[in-house]
Amino acid sequence: MKQSRRDFMKVSSLLALAPMAAGFGMSAFRGTAMASTSGAGSEAVKAGANEYFKKSPMASGRPFDYSMARRWAPNADLSDFASVFPQIPGGIAQDKLLKLAEEEMGQWMAKTQKSDEMQKRGMKHMPWGVFGCYQKDWETPHLLFAERCMGNKLWDVDGNEYIDLNFGDTPDMYGHGPENPAVKACAKRMLEDGISPMMGNEDQLVVAELLAENFGQPYWMHAMTASDANRYVLAIARHHTGRPNVAIPNCTYHGTIDETQKMMPEPGVIARWHDLGIYHGEVDQGTKIFNWNDLEGLEELLKDRTVAIVMMEPVMSNFGWAWPKPGWHEGVRALCKKYGTLLCYDETHTISGGPAGMIGELDLKGKSDFWTCGKAISSGIPGAVYGMSEAVAKKLQKDQGEIGFLTGAGLGFLGNALCGNTLSTLALRVTLEEVLTEKTFAKINKNVAYMKSEMERVNKKYKAPYRIETMGNRLCYHFIPEQAFEPLGGLIQVGFGGLFEFSHAYLWNRGFLLMPYFNMVIVAPQHTKADTDKFIAAWDDIVRITMNG
Ligand SMILES: Cc1ncc(COP(=O)(O)O)c(C=O)c1O
């Protein structure tokens, strides 16, 4: 078994605390899956009764383009986490860096002892000691417990104050608490109107109109999470086309869905991200995987006309970032049309791009059959939406009407009792009307542009070949200078194996709450220039230290 990210993060030894609690979190990739698939060669492998790694025609057999990734990490390979550490000319040695990361982490852990106690107490009745799956994904020696979060700040139970740059992994990206008008309106709604009448209300009408105007799809439905919205879209697409399979790019994330929690560690091989037997069926059942930016590979998978839908982000933004090459989106659209396959953009993270998300920025509005979004679209109040074309919506309604007795209950498969509740709907309405606006983004963009240029100035000062990228209110620092167009390059730039671990531990320990998966900084409307300047000073330290200064 080769090395997983978990092995890099042996930062617990200083305090003799528990080892990393969990496999690597969702947004980048599951380190444990990488480790186990890589050791397996190309044969089918079983974990208990479950086959989780398989050579399969459902995975594109076309070679991966590793050329960029291997310029920085000569042995880079998607199937081995130990291979992805980039060699930076003039950069600090990896072992030294890991030692520094360990020291920073040790100090942070020492400051958060009450969290440690709480996790121990929580372990008696909750796996990992916390309720939420993401909450275990910090992979710190002990997990963190929060007292409260408000505006641009978060306070942990030990009284440490943080400038929040994570916002719950994006749901609260327009700020925690009532400074966000959607949150304020919802608090009032709960007190005055109640939330579950199981009837439509006027907000729904306005929201559907606003969604249609802003994102292009003419018909809309509500879900409680982005995972659910995507799940319903896959189901509707299968129904609409009568086809069994879905297709996704390699290393994508669309939530807690069996068909999309799979990857292609090497050409022609499908693996689960994890080796748990939590999903039934063969690992390649229902899912085809292609390489991002590889139109020929996609065409090979679509040719047999068994693919109901291609689901992807407008820009791959969960495994590090990988950008679309010119012609990619047009090509995907043309292939989908040629083979009768539907297309869905999942904008759950790329909504950061601007008031109409990255489909607005990339001129993709209304050019797909479906569009989904969760988390920040309702300012962090639980809720998600999926939009669909007229053809899809009309057939869905017609078929539902014709199926007969008990079909009303059957439609429950596309939603549950909480969908369309008045609270989430109001959150959507206010977010669309007052938060996702040019005015909000003008403010944020100014701050983001300042942060980017200052960070670039620091990079130059220390001759660091680092790169700063932005996607609206999300900023990423990368440890290589090249832009990534495929997921391995996307991973190399994160600097797993020392640069990632050190920079995160350093920032956490100094009061910046950065998300635990990769190097993403969220800039909220509530962040002040003082917050930004404090962050830039910390970035100066990180660059100096990692460049041996
Ligand atoms: C692109 C994308 N789709 C779907 C999801 C799943 O969202 P949720 O956890 O709300 O189901 C995420 C979560 O990060 C995401 O990034």
The ligand as an SDF file (V2000), in Angstrom:
LIG
                    3D

 16 16  0  0  0  0  0  0  0  0999 V2000
  -19.7140   20.8350   -6.8140 C   0  0  0  0  0  0  0  0  0  0  0  0
  -20.4120   20.2930   -5.6020 C   0  0  0  0  0  0  0  0  0  0  0  0
  -21.5550   19.6260   -5.7420 N   0  0  0  0  0  0  0  0  0  0  0  0
  -22.2310   19.1310   -4.6950 C   0  0  0  0  0  0  0  0  0  0  0  0
  -21.7650   19.2860   -3.4170 C   0  0  0  0  0  0  0  0  0  0  0  0
  -22.5130   18.6800   -2.2750 C   0  0  0  0  0  0  0  0  0  0  0  0
  -23.1160   19.6330   -1.4960 O   0  0  0  0  0  0  0  0  0  0  0  0
  -23.9520   19.1960   -0.1910 P   0  0  0  0  0  0  0  0  0  0  0  0
  -22.9310   18.8050    0.8000 O   0  0  0  0  0  0  0  0  0  0  0  0
  -24.7190   20.3940    0.1890 O   0  0  0  0  0  0  0  0  0  0  0  0
  -24.8240   18.0660   -0.5770 O   0  0  0  0  0  0  0  0  0  0  0  0
  -20.5760   19.9990   -3.2100 C   0  0  0  0  0  0  0  0  0  0  0  0
  -20.0480   20.1960   -1.8590 C   0  0  0  0  0  0  0  0  0  0  0  0
  -19.0000   20.6850   -1.6270 O   0  0  0  0  0  0  0  0  0  0  0  0
  -19.8750   20.4950   -4.3240 C   0  0  0  0  0  0  0  0  0  0  0  0
  -18.7110   21.1410   -4.1940 O   0  0  0  0  0  0  0  0  0  0  0  0
  1  2  1  0
  2  3  1  0
  2 15  2  0
  3  4  2  0
  4  5  1  0
  5  6  1  0
  5 12  2  0
  6  7  1  0
  7  8  1  0
  8  9  2  0
  8 10  1  0
  8 11  1  0
 12 13  1  0
 12 15  1  0
 13 14  2  0
 15 16  1  0
M  END
$$$$
